[in-house]
Amino acid sequence: MYAAIRRFSTDGDMDEALRRADAEYTKAVEAQLGFIEHRVVRTGPNEVISILLFETKDESDRNRFFSEQFIDVGFAGLSVQLLDEWRGEVHEAGGVPSAGGT
């Protein structure tokens, strides 16, 4: 399992950005090959962390292009900026099962 973790900010309406992320982005990503899960953590009034999980590294990497396009089109008018991005293999720690695991 591979994760794509991205930190975003906006000078616009964060509530509207989160609504669009839920209503449009997550629904589109759910159709992508290998998609497992998407979570968003609001870390400040104008900042969020997006965590996407995919089955393979290639699927996680392919999502990068889609996400870049969505920033330009799906978040149009909200001044959303990608601040940081990390991608890598997910390793389970402790007693927390992976998504879809038992």
ABEGO torsion letter per residue (X at the ends): XBBBBBBBBBABBAAAAAAAAAAAAAAAAAABBGBABBBBBBABAABBBBBBBBABAAAAAAAAAAAAAAAAAAABGAGBBBABBBBEBBBBBEABBBBGBX
